[in-house]
Amino acid sequence: MLVAGCGKTNTPTASETQATTAPTTPRAAPADTAAARADVSAAWTTFFNGGTDVVAREALVENASGFSAVLNTLAKNPLAAKTKAIVSSVTMTGANTALVTFSVTVAGATVLKNAHGTAIRTANGWKVSHASFCALLALVGETPSACAAG
């Protein structure tokens, strides 16, 4: 979605893959860490799945209201339908936070490998963090005003 949405198809440098949110110091884990990890992974893979509609994506990103326009624009790109995220690990860093290691593919080709981001749990479930989504958008040159407000 992101990488495809903006036309970038080359593999990023090591510094680019670290541009997303860095690991944090662990705090108290949620009561059921296995379920939390599964929920985080599902949120990330659904959010980055090219077949997921914009309304569903908005429900999976923190502070979604500021991202409607960019999500709609990305969804119109033909390559976006071929985008997927593969979550390789989820490390709980607190009861409501997690570090996610993931890769992004477009049409089966890896365009972002072993990147790090964060997930947060809200009253409505686990979401891709605002900071992580903004960091990914910055990799492809997108800077919606929601990121500046963040």
C-alpha positions as protocol buffer text, in pm:
chain_id: "A"
residue {
  index: 1
  type: MET
  ca { x: 0 y: 0 z: 0 }
}
residue {
  index: 2
  type: LEU
  ca { x: 248 y: 263 z: 109 }
}
residue {
  index: 3
  type: VAL
  ca { x: 543 y: 175 z: -103 }
}
residue {
  index: 4
  type: ALA
  ca { x: 327 y: 79 z: -396 }
}
residue {
  index: 5
  type: GLY
  ca { x: 105 y: 377 z: -349 }
}
residue {
  index: 6
  type: CYS
  ca { x: 386 y: 616 z: -413 }
}
residue {
  index: 7
  type: GLY
  ca { x: 562 y: 422 z: -686 }
}
residue {
  index: 8
  type: LYS
  ca { x: 872 y: 325 z: -486 }
}
residue {
  index: 9
  type: THR
  ca { x: 966 y: -34 z: -564 }
}
residue {
  index: 10
  type: ASN
  ca { x: 1335 y: -50 z: -477 }
}
residue {
  index: 11
  type: THR
  ca { x: 1463 y: -209 z: -157 }
}
residue {
  index: 12
  type: PRO
  ca { x: 1539 y: 57 z: 108 }
}
residue {
  index: 13
  type: THR
  ca { x: 1874 y: 98 z: 275 }
}
residue {
  index: 14
  type: ALA
  ca { x: 1937 y: -23 z: 630 }
}
residue {
  index: 15
  type: SER
  ca { x: 1886 y: 329 z: 762 }
}
residue {
  index: 16
  type: GLU
  ca { x: 1548 y: 350 z: 589 }
}
residue {
  index: 17
  type: THR
  ca { x: 1424 y: 29 z: 749 }
}
residue {
  index: 18
  type: GLN
  ca { x: 1515 y: 171 z: 1089 }
}
residue {
  index: 19
  type: ALA
  ca { x: 1326 y: 493 z: 1021 }
}
residue {
  index: 20
  type: THR
  ca { x: 1018 y: 355 z: 1188 }
}
residue {
  index: 21
  type: THR
  ca { x: 974 y: 363 z: 1563 }
}
residue {
  index: 22
  type: ALA
  ca { x: 1264 y: 204 z: 1753 }
}
residue {
  index: 23
  type: PRO
  ca { x: 1219 y: -59 z: 2025 }
}
residue {
  index: 24
  type: THR
  ca { x: 1114 y: 60 z: 2365 }
}
residue {
  index: 25
  type: THR
  ca { x: 1199 y: -63 z: 2713 }
}
residue {
  index: 26
  type: PRO
  ca { x: 958 y: -342 z: 2818 }
}
residue {
  index: 27
  type: ARG
  ca { x: 691 y: -259 z: 3076 }
}
residue {
  index: 28
  type: ALA
  ca { x: 413 y: -475 z: 3217 }
}
residue {
  index: 29
  type: ALA
  ca { x: 282 y: -711 z: 2948 }
}
residue {
  index: 30
  type: PRO
  ca { x: -87 y: -768 z: 2880 }
}
residue {
  index: 31
  type: ALA
  ca { x: -254 y: -1051 z: 3070 }
}
residue {
  index: 32
  type: ASP
  ca { x: -270 y: -1276 z: 2761 }
}
residue {
  index: 33
  type: THR
  ca { x: 43 y: -1201 z: 2559 }
}
residue {
  index: 34
  type: ALA
  ca { x: -20 y: -1472 z: 2299 }
}
residue {
  index: 35
  type: ALA
  ca { x: -362 y: -1329 z: 2217 }
}
residue {
  index: 36
  type: ALA
  ca { x: -223 y: -975 z: 2214 }
}
residue {
  index: 37
  type: ARG
  ca { x: 55 y: -1076 z: 1972 }
}
residue {
  index: 38
  type: ALA
  ca { x: -200 y: -1241 z: 1743 }
}
residue {
  index: 39
  type: ASP
  ca { x: -424 y: -932 z: 1754 }
}
residue {
  index: 40
  type: VAL
  ca { x: -131 y: -700 z: 1677 }
}
residue {
  index: 41
  type: SER
  ca { x: -19 y: -917 z: 1387 }
}
residue {
  index: 42
  type: ALA
  ca { x: -373 y: -929 z: 1249 }
}
residue {
  index: 43
  type: ALA
  ca { x: -409 y: -551 z: 1272 }
}
residue {
  index: 44
  type: TRP
  ca { x: -82 y: -492 z: 1084 }
}
residue {
  index: 45
  type: THR
  ca { x: -142 y: -750 z: 812 }
}
residue {
  index: 46
  type: THR
  ca { x: -499 y: -631 z: 757 }
}
residue {
  index: 47
  type: PHE
  ca { x: -398 y: -264 z: 751 }
}
residue {
  index: 48
  type: PHE
  ca { x: -129 y: -322 z: 486 }
}
residue {
  index: 49
  type: ASN
  ca { x: -328 y: -575 z: 280 }
}
residue {
  index: 50
  type: GLY
  ca { x: -404 y: -420 z: -58 }
}
residue {
  index: 51
  type: GLY
  ca { x: -749 y: -576 z: -56 }
}
residue {
  index: 52
  type: THR
  ca { x: -856 y: -406 z: 267 }
}
residue {
  index: 53
  type: ASP
  ca { x: -1094 y: -117 z: 208 }
}
residue {
  index: 54
  type: VAL
  ca { x: -1017 y: 234 z: 329 }
}
residue {
  index: 55
  type: VAL
  ca { x: -1278 y: 233 z: 606 }
}
residue {
  index: 56
  type: ALA
  ca { x: -1129 y: -85 z: 753 }
}
residue {
  index: 57
  type: ARG
  ca { x: -777 y: 62 z: 728 }
}
residue {
  index: 58
  type: GLU
  ca { x: -888 y: 376 z: 909 }
}
residue {
  index: 59
  type: ALA
  ca { x: -1013 y: 156 z: 1193 }
}
residue {
  index: 60
  type: LEU
  ca { x: -664 y: 5 z: 1225 }
}
residue {
  index: 61
  type: VAL
  ca { x: -448 y: 317 z: 1249 }
}
residue {
  index: 62
  type: GLU
  ca { x: -410 y: 545 z: 1549 }
}
residue {
  index: 63
  type: ASN
  ca { x: -554 y: 896 z: 1496 }
}
residue {
  index: 64
  type: ALA
  ca { x: -717 y: 783 z: 1173 }
}
residue {
  index: 65
  type: SER
  ca { x: -911 y: 1101 z: 1100 }
}
residue {
  index: 66
  type: GLY
  ca { x: -599 y: 1276 z: 976 }
}
residue {
  index: 67
  type: PHE
  ca { x: -514 y: 997 z: 733 }
}
residue {
  index: 68
  type: SER
  ca { x: -837 y: 967 z: 531 }
}
residue {
  index: 69
  type: ALA
  ca { x: -708 y: 1159 z: 230 }
}
residue {
  index: 70
  type: VAL
  ca { x: -376 y: 975 z: 205 }
}
residue {
  index: 71
  type: LEU
  ca { x: -544 y: 636 z: 253 }
}
residue {
  index: 72
  type: ASN
  ca { x: -793 y: 718 z: -24 }
}
residue {
  index: 73
  type: THR
  ca { x: -514 y: 830 z: -256 }
}
residue {
  index: 74
  type: LEU
  ca { x: -306 y: 520 z: -189 }
}
residue {
  index: 75
  type: ALA
  ca { x: -606 y: 293 z: -245 }
}
residue {
  index: 76
  type: LYS
  ca { x: -648 y: 429 z: -598 }
}
residue {
  index: 77
  type: ASN
  ca { x: -299 y: 319 z: -702 }
}
residue {
  index: 78
  type: PRO
  ca { x: -314 y: -11 z: -897 }
}
residue {
  index: 79
  type: LEU
  ca { x: -5 y: -144 z: -719 }
}
residue {
  index: 80
  type: ALA
  ca { x: -170 y: -93 z: -381 }
}
residue {
  index: 81
  type: ALA
  ca { x: -394 y: -394 z: -445 }
}
residue {
  index: 82
  type: LYS
  ca { x: -80 y: -608 z: -467 }
}
residue {
  index: 83
  type: THR
  ca { x: 67 y: -491 z: -134 }
}
residue {
  index: 84
  type: LYS
  ca { x: 98 y: -705 z: 178 }
}
residue {
  index: 85
  type: ALA
  ca { x: 277 y: -687 z: 511 }
}
residue {
  index: 86
  type: ILE
  ca { x: 436 y: -994 z: 664 }
}
residue {
  index: 87
  type: VAL
  ca { x: 477 y: -969 z: 1040 }
}
residue {
  index: 88
  type: SER
  ca { x: 779 y: -1168 z: 1154 }
}
residue {
  index: 89
  type: SER
  ca { x: 762 y: -1083 z: 1524 }
}
residue {
  index: 90
  type: VAL
  ca { x: 563 y: -896 z: 1784 }
}
residue {
  index: 91
  type: THR
  ca { x: 730 y: -806 z: 2114 }
}
residue {
  index: 92
  type: MET
  ca { x: 506 y: -676 z: 2387 }
}
residue {
  index: 93
  type: THR
  ca { x: 660 y: -361 z: 2538 }
}
residue {
  index: 94
  type: GLY
  ca { x: 375 y: -290 z: 2776 }
}
residue {
  index: 95
  type: ALA
  ca { x: 12 y: -373 z: 2839 }
}
residue {
  index: 96
  type: ASN
  ca { x: -92 y: -142 z: 2555 }
}
residue {
  index: 97
  type: THR
  ca { x: 219 y: -123 z: 2333 }
}
residue {
  index: 98
  type: ALA
  ca { x: 413 y: -359 z: 2110 }
}
residue {
  index: 99
  type: LEU
  ca { x: 713 y: -356 z: 1879 }
}
residue {
  index: 100
  type: VAL
  ca { x: 638 y: -507 z: 1538 }
}
residue {
  index: 101
  type: THR
  ca { x: 901 y: -638 z: 1298 }
}
residue {
  index: 102
  type: PHE
  ca { x: 758 y: -664 z: 948 }
}
residue {
  index: 103
  type: SER
  ca { x: 832 y: -668 z: 578 }
}
residue {
  index: 104
  type: VAL
  ca { x: 626 y: -521 z: 294 }
}
residue {
  index: 105
  type: THR
  ca { x: 581 y: -693 z: -40 }
}
residue {
  index: 106
  type: VAL
  ca { x: 436 y: -565 z: -365 }
}
residue {
  index: 107
  type: ALA
  ca { x: 331 y: -829 z: -617 }
}
residue {
  index: 108
  type: GLY
  ca { x: 539 y: -1079 z: -419 }
}
residue {
  index: 109
  type: ALA
  ca { x: 861 y: -874 z: -426 }
}
residue {
  index: 110
  type: THR
  ca { x: 994 y: -753 z: -93 }
}
residue {
  index: 111
  type: VAL
  ca { x: 1026 y: -374 z: -96 }
}
residue {
  index: 112
  type: LEU
  ca { x: 1081 y: -317 z: 277 }
}
residue {
  index: 113
  type: LYS
  ca { x: 1247 y: -587 z: 483 }
}
residue {
  index: 114
  type: ASN
  ca { x: 1260 y: -633 z: 861 }
}
residue {
  index: 115
  type: ALA
  ca { x: 1138 y: -285 z: 942 }
}
residue {
  index: 116
  type: HIS
  ca { x: 1028 y: -192 z: 1293 }
}
residue {
  index: 117
  type: GLY
  ca { x: 712 y: -20 z: 1397 }
}
residue {
  index: 118
  type: THR
  ca { x: 488 y: 3 z: 1698 }
}
residue {
  index: 119
  type: ALA
  ca { x: 133 y: -94 z: 1773 }
}
residue {
  index: 120
  type: ILE
  ca { x: -84 y: 57 z: 2040 }
}
residue {
  index: 121
  type: ARG
  ca { x: -396 y: -76 z: 2207 }
}
residue {
  index: 122
  type: THR
  ca { x: -688 y: 163 z: 2229 }
}
residue {
  index: 123
  type: ALA
  ca { x: -1042 y: 113 z: 2354 }
}
residue {
  index: 124
  type: ASN
  ca { x: -1117 y: -12 z: 1999 }
}
residue {
  index: 125
  type: GLY
  ca { x: -835 y: -268 z: 1981 }
}
residue {
  index: 126
  type: TRP
  ca { x: -481 y: -283 z: 1849 }
}
residue {
  index: 127
  type: LYS
  ca { x: -373 y: -30 z: 1587 }
}
residue {
  index: 128
  type: VAL
  ca { x: -72 y: 66 z: 1378 }
}
residue {
  index: 129
  type: SER
  ca { x: 73 y: 358 z: 1570 }
}
residue {
  index: 130
  type: HIS
  ca { x: 49 y: 711 z: 1434 }
}
residue {
  index: 131
  type: ALA
  ca { x: 429 y: 744 z: 1459 }
}
residue {
  index: 132
  type: SER
  ca { x: 494 y: 424 z: 1265 }
}
residue {
  index: 133
  type: PHE
  ca { x: 252 y: 510 z: 985 }
}
residue {
  index: 134
  type: CYS
  ca { x: 403 y: 858 z: 956 }
}
residue {
  index: 135
  type: ALA
  ca { x: 756 y: 714 z: 946 }
}
residue {
  index: 136
  type: LEU
  ca { x: 654 y: 482 z: 664 }
}
residue {
  index: 137
  type: LEU
  ca { x: 486 y: 764 z: 476 }
}
residue {
  index: 138
  type: ALA
  ca { x: 802 y: 971 z: 513 }
}
residue {
  index: 139
  type: LEU
  ca { x: 1003 y: 692 z: 347 }
}
residue {
  index: 140
  type: VAL
  ca { x: 802 y: 745 z: 32 }
}
residue {
  index: 141
  type: GLY
  ca { x: 789 y: 1123 z: 51 }
}
residue {
  index: 142
  type: GLU
  ca { x: 438 y: 1164 z: 190 }
}
residue {
  index: 143
  type: THR
  ca { x: 391 y: 1411 z: 475 }
}
residue {
  index: 144
  type: PRO
  ca { x: 23 y: 1455 z: 557 }
}
residue {
  index: 145
  type: SER
  ca { x: -59 y: 1727 z: 804 }
}
residue {
  index: 146
  type: ALA
  ca { x: -167 y: 1460 z: 1053 }
}
residue {
  index: 147
  type: CYS
  ca { x: 201 y: 1362 z: 1086 }
}
residue {
  index: 148
  type: ALA
  ca { x: 307 y: 1716 z: 1169 }
}
residue {
  index: 149
  type: ALA
  ca { x: 39 y: 1739 z: 1434 }
}
residue {
  index: 150
  type: GLY
  ca { x: 144 y: 1415 z: 1588 }
}
